[in-house]
Amino acid sequence: MSEEPGDTIVADPPPRPPARASTSMSAGDRVRFVLRGIGQTFITAGLVILLFVAYEVYVTNLFAHREQVKVHNALEKQWAQGKDPLPLPGAGNTSIPIGEGIANLYIPRFGKDFAFTIVEGTDDASLERGPGHYPGTALPAATGNFAVAGHRVGKGEPFLNLDRLKPGDTVIIETKSTWYVYRVKGARGNIGSTAPDGIPGQEIVSPGDGDVIRPVPNSPGKTATEKLMTMTTCHPKFTATQRMVVHALLDPKLTLARSGSSMPAAIRALYDKVSG
């Protein structure tokens, strides 16, 4: 466009920047934002919990199984060489190395695949190798209380189904020299009932209650006259707020000398006698 002398030149106004959207959030947007954040937090927490449960239940079982195989094979090798980690009766306070296998455990109620080597000790490392014998309690078939602890969920979970035991159920202990059979105490249909000796088949106690593994359970200072076995584990499942305790009494009629590595027919027959 041409310009004439004397004309006043008026420049075109600069373009205006586009209007910016308002950054303020409405009340509804704020609520949705907070709820979205909470939801994402819950999802993340849920995944973390699932991973932790998977680790505790499955991964630790794999590790424990590997350690249990080592302990079992070591015990079988000792027996084959004529060695026995258990001291002879009357040998006094001969100590057994912590974490070493001492005997095999079978419970017909749990099926023919249930078999664990019991180790000496109830510290964390020992219990991750298998059910552990409380040091200082009686040894298998000795007068007093042969007490054994075991995990219930994860880390091998040998006592996962301890709550399924019923009065009269058998618990088999194999040592280098002998097969011993204990029977769970309690009356038919009532495992919690007490016998004349005052000992029930099953009881639930606090984690700090050590009286259940005394020579005479729950009777401090009383002299033992029976040959008992006590098994302890966490209760309820997935928690450690209480302890489930099962007491059994040795059945001398079923004691058999061990000869070779095969289970005797009389012991195998106990599996066929498991009732519903």
Buried (B, 14 or more C-beta within 10 A) or exposed (E): EEEEEEEEEEEEEEEEEEEEEEEEEEEEEEEEEEEEEEEEEEEEEEEEEEEEEEEBBEEBBEBBEEBBEBBBEBBBEBBEEEEBBBEEEEEEEEEBEBBBBBBBBBBBBBEEEBBBBBBBBBEEEBBBBBBBBBBEBBBBBBBBBBBBBBBBBBBBBBBBBBBEBBBBBBBBBBBBEBBBBBBBBBBEEEBEBBBEBEBBBBBEBEEEBEEBBBBBBBBEEEEBEBBBBBBBBBBEEEEEEBBBBBBBBBBEEBEBEBEEEEBEEEBEEBBEEBEE
